[in-house]
């Protein structure tokens, strides 16, 4: 599941473009429709050409609502950056681009809208201007797609560009620490409190006991929806509506986080690496009061410069933030900082230590040295990063990729295994738990879709599954072997299927099967040909009967009922145990059949390794 977010200047056609893409106008408020201007976050979804369903968060472009914009883009996978062809790059174009840059949202598509309002020469000039504005930013190499939401020109090209960009993005890892940043709260009669947001870092299940932070409210998940469809499990990266029991509407607000209990503690003090925007009008002063934005949350804060008298525009430095209200933060989270007055974006950065425990004294080299070490990562973080980038890996290869000594790497690996962030596949071969969860979800999804579209097939061929997953043969075989052991999937011959899947025939299909079986029983050793059998049941049903083992396909021309085949095999084994050899003619006479059927049976037994041919005779292998 992926989520993209719009960005761009006011009145450049973001919401109209979302409507053209999805059929849904994202503006929810009466005031928005009356003013024809987005004020708060809007939501929609669409299905891309190859079938992936994605969510869209539409954000306001007016400078007065920049803080609502920040509540929507904190956890998106890619940006739909909108610039109107008749106006080009405008102030909020640049500010929204800077925010995407600070949040490191390095995937996106630039939609050049309202092309129906300009001529070809102007459009070419605007494209050059846009490319220049994008230079040096996360969207420097983003595809630029001219489009008109009103005429529909370029819409299909835009969908393909979005699909291509998302295909290059790895799925959100499941680190088993779910965080659902609430961006909307409402109630439904008969159901109670509902919160929406984007889920990151883990999965949530109906029935889970959860906690809402920073309020520390206990609740239970009563129901889950994605794109207005009920689900039992919400996966990382998806837009999710959660129906909560045990909390009142007034107790929850935008910016709160739904998570599982026991692992996440809100904080009011954080150490961070901060990037001061080059466009900022003045140096950043020590102890300045600012607004701190993280996920969908906004709190006031004071910042402390740890190693500088002041931080000039364009510089990066080490800061400690003292938040007025606690926030549930995790190392590696990104944030945005704005000045309350005048209202401008100052910069953003990376949470290095969400629980420093105390205020640091300024200009202490050991404090900065510690932060620099933490920024690179602890041994277990470096090891996990290497494992998530490419597993399964042996310990030797893993330690090499993480650039760690053997002793510290072994200790870090033990830590990952004990915390279940990594798992062994076999002796000295390891996989990140997030990678395992992603593969498990993907394989289960492939099987679900395959069974729905192929109800008369037992399962998907192993080679086709391997191709869909894009895995090497060795890795694929290890994954499948482990999932078979854990009963996550099942196998019949060379096909894979869900453990509880069974082929269920429709009444009219069962009627045709009964007719065919009757003919087979009437003349068990002179059965209808596959062609005649197919005329009775249809090709898909006949193939299903063979896959299920109810019919045995001896050759391209001969089918037998399974019980007939087993009875014949018993007779042949008994004969060979006493007479040692048997000929095709003897088989023909024993079963009162033709040479075609007798020869097909013996060649089939040869192929199965039950008998072997010696001249014109067969003997047990």
ABEGO torsion letter per residue (X at the ends): XBBBBBBEBBGAGAAAAAAAAAGBBABABAAAAAAGBBABBBBBBBBBAAGBBBBBBBBBABAAAAAAAAAAAAABABBBBBBBAAAEBBAAAAAAAAAAAAAGBABEBBBBBGAAABBAAAAAAAAAAAAAAABGBAAAABBBBBBBAAAGBGAAAAAAAAAAAAAABBBBBBAGBBBBBBABBBBBBGAEBBBBEBBBGBBBBBGBBBBBOAAGBBBBBABBBBGGBBBABBBBGBBBBBBBBGBBAAABBBGBBBBBBGABBBBABBBBBBBBBAABABBBBBGBBBBBBBEABBBBBBBBBAABABBBBGBBBBBBBBBABBBBBBBGBBBBBBBAOBBBBAEBBBBABABAGBBBBBGBAAAAAAAAAAAAEBAAAAAAAAAAABOBBBAAAAAAAAGBBAAAAAAAAAAAAAAGABBBABBGBBBBAAAAAAAAAAAAAAAAAAAAABAABABBBAAAAAAAAGBBAAAAAAAAAAAAAAGABBBBEABBBBAABBBBBBAAAAAAAAAAAAAAAABAABBBBAAAAAAAAEAAAAAAAAAAGABBBABAABBBBAAAAAAAAAAAAAAAAAAGBBBAAAAAAAAGBBAAAAAAAAAAAAAAGABBBBEABBBBX
